[in-house]
């Protein structure tokens, strides 16, 4: 079975890369601009192929040949007028760097990556009144891809107890492969919150001590009054306490690294209050227990990295299905055609 070569844009600390590696692909190139995220990435993947640089400055024709291009890109507004005038009018938008990589692959190697997988916030479809998704779809289609997109929640599709909805865009150059591709089916949530979160109060005197809240916190009395469950998580929302009553963790966000104010809180078995640790946040994203955290890196950076990352098991399941489709084409020599009633190749609906 062929080993497919993957290039990763906006790689962060490697969650997307790890999912594809676990599925059986090979990462041959990755790019990340954040220096602290790059440190964590190199700690776990080595430094042989990560290009730590602003993607706008990367020489795209130097990127090695890719079979699959992946990335979770920042969501920015698009101008339809600017798009119609050409991509040169939208150089500041990082999505177009994805297109530039595709174009460079075609220029240098004679063909674009066979498949793409992009991840973003769930409201990408409605962003800018649907204009953003429209431009993304048109841009990819103009490069020969047909795409499917679906919103998946990590707690339903990754067996991690985090309420995290993200849109995943999968596309292939061969439209038959796109039609045959299926997103993963829901699976039961068996990896419950208290299997990840350690509520042992003994930790208060050990390495977890810095994560505990005391009466020195101005809203401590309000926390003590409202936090009563040992099964769920809470958050302080400026003036009130919010409980996640579904017994999962709320969506981890990058701004957890901004003063730690948005880090979910838990009540330990002796009713002490503390924040989730960076390690627990990584576990709630589905990273393995042995994923390396660089020594002496500030917790603020680690929280940001966890919140910016993806849920690894969801990526793995998506990647497994992508690889299965690519291998089916290789094994069955394009015999998996699906045609509509008129005998024409049936393309995906909008």
N, C-alpha and C positions, 0 to 999 in steps of 0.2 A: 504494500500500500504506500502511495506517495506521501512524503512528508511535505506539507505546504508551508511556504515561507511567508511570514507575517511581518508587516511594518506597522508600528504603533505611533499614532500622533497623539499629542497631549497625554503622555503616558502616565503622568502623576507618579505614584509610588508603585505602579505595576499591577494594579488589580485586573485590568483588561488583559494585559499580557499573561498574567498567571492563569486566568481562565482558559485562554487559548493553549497555553502550554499543557495544562492539565487535560485538555481535550485531545492532545497529540500533535499540535502544530509546532513550528519552530519560529522563534522570534529572531529576526536577522537585523532589524533596525528599529530604533525607538527615538522619540524626541520629547524633551521636556524643558521648559524654560525656568521653572522654579528651582533654585539651588538646593533648598532643603529637601524638597521632594526627590530631587536627583540623588542626594546622598542616601536616602532610604532605598531608592531603586537600586543603586549600585551595591548597596549592602546585601541585597537579596539576589540580584541577577548578575553581578559583576559589572565591569565598565568597558566591555569589549565592543558594544554596539550602541550604547545610549549616547545620543548627540544632545548635549546640554546647550541649547541655543534657542533664541527667538525663532519660531518657525518662519517668520517673514524674512529672516536672514539666511535660512538654510538653502544651500545650493541643491535644488531638487534633482538635478541630473546626476548628482553623486550618490543618490540613494540606491542601494542594491536592488536587484530585481525582486519584485514581490508578487506572490500569488493572491494574498489577501491584505487589504488595507483596513485598519481599525482605528477607532478613536472616539473619545467623548469630548466634543468641542463646545466652547462657550456659545451661548445663544445670543445673537445680535440681530438688530433690525436690518432688513434688506430694502433696497430701493428697486421697485420694478423698473422704473425709468432707467436707473443706473445699470440694472442687469441687461436690459434690452440694448443699451449702448455698448455693452461689452464688459468683461470682467476687469478690464483695466481701470474702470471707474469705481471699483469696490475693493481696492487693494488693502484697505484697512480692516476688512472683515475676515477673520481667520478661517471661516468656512471655505473661502476661496483658495486658501492654501491647500486644503484637501484636493480641490480640483486641480491645482497646480501640480501636486504630486502625481495625480492620475495622468495628467498631460505629459509630464516628464517621463513617466514610465513608458508611455506609448512612443515618445520621441526616441528614447535611448534603446529600448528593448523591443520595439515593434508591436507591443501589446500592453494593454492596461491590466491591472490586477483582475483576476477572475471574479473575485468577490469582495464586497465591502461590508463592514458592520460599524454603524455609528450609534452613539448613545447620547441622550440629552434629557432635559427636564420634560415632564409629562405634558406640559402645556405648549410644547413646540408647535403642535398642529394649529393651535389658536393664536399663537404669538403674532402680534402685528396683524390681527384680523385674518389670520391664515396665510398672509403673504410670505412669511418666512419659510414655511414648509413648502409652499408652492414653488418658490425660487430654488430651494434645495432639490426638490423632486425634478424640476426642469433641468437644472444644472447637471444632475447625475444622468438623467435620460439622454441629454445631449452628448454625453460621453459613452453611450451605449448600454447603460444599466437599466434594468427594470427593478423596482423595489417593492418591498413589503415593510410595513411599520406597525408596531403594536406596543401598547403600554403594558408592562409587566410589573407586578408588585413583588418585591423580594420575599415577603413572607408567604406568598402563594406559589412562587416559582423557584425559590432558592433555598427553602427550608432554613431560613434565618429569621429570627424574631425581630424584624425591623419593618415598619410600615414605610416602604420606599417605592414609590411609583416612578418609573422612568420609561421613556419611549426608546425603542430599539429599532433601528432602520437596517434592514438586510437587503442587499442587492447582488445580482449576478449579471455578467455580460450576456450569458445565455438565458433568454427569457423562459425557456423550458425549466431550467434549474430554479428560477425564481418561483414559478408556479408550483413546482414540486416541493419547495421549501416549506416547512411548517415550524412555527414557533413552538417552544416546549409547552406541554400541557401542565396544568396546575398539579401540585403534589401536596400531600398533607404536611402540616407544620408539626414536626416532632421534636425539633431542636428548640426547646422552650427557653424562655428568658432566664430562668433560674439555673439552667445548665451552663450558661455563659457568665452570668453575673454572680460574683462571690459575695454573699451577704454575711460572711463570717465576721463577727465584731472583733475578733482577735487581730484583724488586719489594721485596726485603728492604731495599734501600737507598733506596727511594722511599716512596710514600704508604702502602704496606702494612707498613712497618716495625713499627708498633705492634701488629700482629696476630701477630707471630712469638713463639714461646716460646724461652726460653733456660734455662740451667742454674740461673737464679734461681728457677725454678718447682720446688717440692719434689718433684714426681713426674716431672720431666723425663727422668731416666735410664730410667724405666719406659716412657715414651713412645718414646724412642730405640730401646729394645730391641724393642718390639712393633710399631711403625709401619714397615712395609717396602714397602707397595704404593703405586704412583703412579696407581692406577686407581680407588681407592675413598676412603671417608672413615672417620674414627675418632671415638670419643668417650671422654673420661675419665669413668668411672663410679665415683667415690669411691675405689675401691681397685684397679680394674683397667681395662684398655684394651679397648674393644669395637670391633671392625671390622664395617662393613657390607659383607658379602662379595658382595652382589648388585650392587655397583658403582653404587649410587645413594646419595643422601643420606638419612639417617634423617629421621623426621618433625621438622620445625622446630617449636619450642614457644615459648610466650610467656616461659617462665622462662629463655630464653637471655639475657634482659635483666637477670637477677638475678646479677650478678657474672660473666656470660659463661661460667659453668661448663659449660653444656650445649651450647655452640656446637660443631658438628662441626669436626673437625681434618683437615688434609690434609698430605701430604708433598710438598714441591716437588721439581723435577727434580734439585736438588743436595742432597736429603735434609734440608732444613730443615723445621721443623714450624711451622705457623701455623693460626690459626682461619680459618674462612670469614669474609669481610667482610660487612657489612650489605648491600652491593650484590649480592654473590653470593647471599645469602639471598633477596633480592627476585627475582633471576633464577630461582632454584630454585622460586619460587612462580609463575613465568610472567609476571612484570611485564616490560614492555619495557625495553630498555637505556636509553632516554631518560626513564624515570620519574624525577621529580625528588625528590632527597633534600634536605631543608632544610639550609642552611648552619648550622654551629655546634650542631646537635642532637647530644646525647650518643649514643654507640654503644649504650649500654644501652637507650635508648628505641627506637632503630632496630631492634635485635634483637627486642625485644618486639613491635614493630609487624609485623615480617616473620612472626614465629611466630604471631601472632594472626590473620593474614590468611588468605585462601583462595588456592587455585591458580586463577589467572585463566583459563587455557585450559579448565579443566573447567567453570567457570561460563559461559563463552562458549558452549560446546557445549550445555549445558542450556538456556541462554537462547534459542539459535537454535531449539531444538525447541519451546520454549514459544511463541515468536513464530510459528513455522510453524503450530502448532495454532490459535492465535488468528486468524491470517490465513485459514486454511482455513475456519473457521466464517464469517468475513466474506465470503469469496469464494464459498463453496458454499452459503451460506444454510441451514446446519443440516441438510444432506443426508447427513452422514456418520454416521448412526445405526447402532449395533450393538445387536442385540436377542438375547436368549437364546431357547431353543427354545419357551418359552411365550409369546413375543411381548412379554415384559416387558423393560424396560431393565435390562441386566446391570450390576450394581454390582460394585465391586472387592471381592475377598475380603480378610479381615483378614490 
